[in-house]
């Protein structure tokens, strides 16, 4: 059974953070910080790296729809931002918010030019 300190040493050597490490981030000194030596969550961190970062599963079940979507967007006569059927659900609230905010800003700017306060 490998001890946690041995796992820690192997991981940091693999990452290149120890002197003579093989990874892309090499350190000149061979000292590991105190936190890395005594942190109780190192086992969790090492297992997370080992099983989730290094062996990340590839998602091969999703279909590749690039050609289908390219044909869809290139065959329409609408502008690109209006081409998708759901685009109106995004653009109408955006246009309303933009119009209201710019309108209110200009309204109160005009009132300020004439010396009227917001509560008057």
C-alpha positions as CSV (number, residue, x, y, z in Angstrom):
1,X,0.0,0.0,0.0
2,X,1.3,3.4,-1.0
3,X,1.4,6.0,1.8
4,X,-0.1,9.4,1.2
5,X,3.2,11.1,1.5
6,X,4.6,8.9,-1.3
7,X,1.5,9.7,-3.4
8,X,2.1,13.4,-2.8
9,X,5.7,13.1,-3.8
10,X,4.9,11.2,-6.9
11,X,2.2,13.7,-7.9
12,X,4.3,16.8,-7.4
13,X,7.2,15.1,-9.2
14,X,4.9,14.3,-12.1
15,X,3.6,17.9,-12.2
16,X,7.2,19.1,-12.4
17,X,7.0,21.1,-9.2
18,X,10.0,19.3,-7.6
19,X,13.5,19.5,-8.7
20,X,14.0,17.2,-11.7
21,X,10.3,16.8,-12.3
22,X,9.1,15.8,-15.8
23,X,6.2,18.2,-16.1
24,X,6.2,21.6,-17.9
25,X,6.4,23.6,-14.7
26,X,9.8,23.0,-13.2
27,X,11.0,24.4,-9.9
28,X,14.6,25.1,-9.1
29,X,14.4,24.1,-5.5
30,X,13.3,20.7,-4.2
31,X,11.4,21.9,-1.2
32,X,7.7,21.3,-0.9
33,X,5.9,24.0,1.1
34,X,4.7,23.2,4.6
35,X,1.0,23.3,3.5
36,X,1.6,20.6,0.9
37,X,3.3,18.4,3.5
38,X,0.7,18.7,6.2
39,X,-2.6,19.5,4.4
40,X,-5.2,16.8,5.3
41,X,-7.1,17.3,2.1
42,X,-4.2,16.2,-0.1
43,X,-5.6,12.7,-0.5
44,X,-8.8,14.2,-1.8
45,X,-6.9,16.5,-4.1
46,X,-4.7,13.7,-5.5
47,X,-7.6,11.4,-6.1
48,X,-9.5,14.2,-7.8
49,X,-6.6,14.9,-10.1
50,X,-6.0,11.2,-10.7
51,X,-9.6,10.3,-11.6
52,X,-11.1,13.5,-12.9
53,X,-8.4,15.5,-14.6
54,X,-6.0,12.9,-15.9
55,X,-8.6,10.4,-16.9
56,X,-11.4,12.7,-18.0
57,X,-13.9,10.6,-20.0
58,X,-14.5,11.7,-23.6
59,X,-18.1,12.3,-24.5
60,X,-18.5,10.5,-27.8
61,X,-22.3,10.1,-27.7
62,X,-23.2,13.6,-28.9
63,X,-23.9,14.0,-32.6
64,X,-21.9,16.4,-34.6
65,X,-24.4,18.9,-35.9
66,X,-22.0,21.5,-37.4
67,X,-22.8,20.8,-41.1
68,X,-26.5,20.8,-40.3
69,X,-26.4,24.1,-38.5
70,X,-24.1,25.6,-41.1
71,X,-26.6,24.8,-43.8
72,X,-29.4,26.2,-41.7
73,X,-27.7,29.6,-41.1
74,X,-26.4,29.9,-44.6
75,X,-29.7,29.2,-46.3
76,X,-31.8,31.8,-44.5
77,X,-32.4,35.4,-45.8
78,X,-32.7,36.9,-42.3
79,X,-29.8,38.6,-40.6
80,X,-27.6,36.2,-38.6
81,X,-28.9,37.4,-35.2
82,X,-32.5,36.8,-36.3
83,X,-32.0,33.5,-38.1
84,X,-32.6,31.1,-35.1
85,X,-36.3,30.5,-34.2
86,X,-35.6,31.4,-30.5
87,X,-33.8,34.7,-31.3
88,X,-36.9,36.8,-30.8
89,X,-37.1,35.6,-27.2
90,X,-33.6,37.0,-26.6
91,X,-33.8,40.2,-28.7
92,X,-37.2,41.6,-27.8
93,X,-36.4,41.8,-24.0
94,X,-32.9,43.1,-24.8
95,X,-34.4,45.8,-27.1
96,X,-37.0,46.8,-24.5
97,X,-34.4,47.1,-21.7
98,X,-32.1,49.1,-23.9
99,X,-34.8,51.4,-25.1
100,X,-36.1,52.0,-21.6
101,X,-32.7,52.6,-20.0
102,X,-31.5,55.0,-22.8
103,X,-34.9,56.7,-22.8
104,X,-34.9,57.3,-19.0
105,X,-31.3,58.5,-19.1
106,X,-32.0,61.0,-21.8
107,X,-35.3,62.1,-20.2
108,X,-33.6,62.9,-16.9
109,X,-30.6,64.4,-18.6
110,X,-32.9,66.9,-20.3
111,X,-34.6,67.7,-17.0
112,X,-31.2,68.2,-15.4
113,X,-30.2,70.6,-18.3
114,X,-33.2,72.8,-17.3
115,X,-32.5,72.6,-13.6
116,X,-35.4,70.3,-12.6
117,X,-34.7,67.7,-9.9
118,X,-35.9,64.2,-10.2
119,X,-38.6,64.6,-7.5
120,X,-40.1,67.8,-8.9
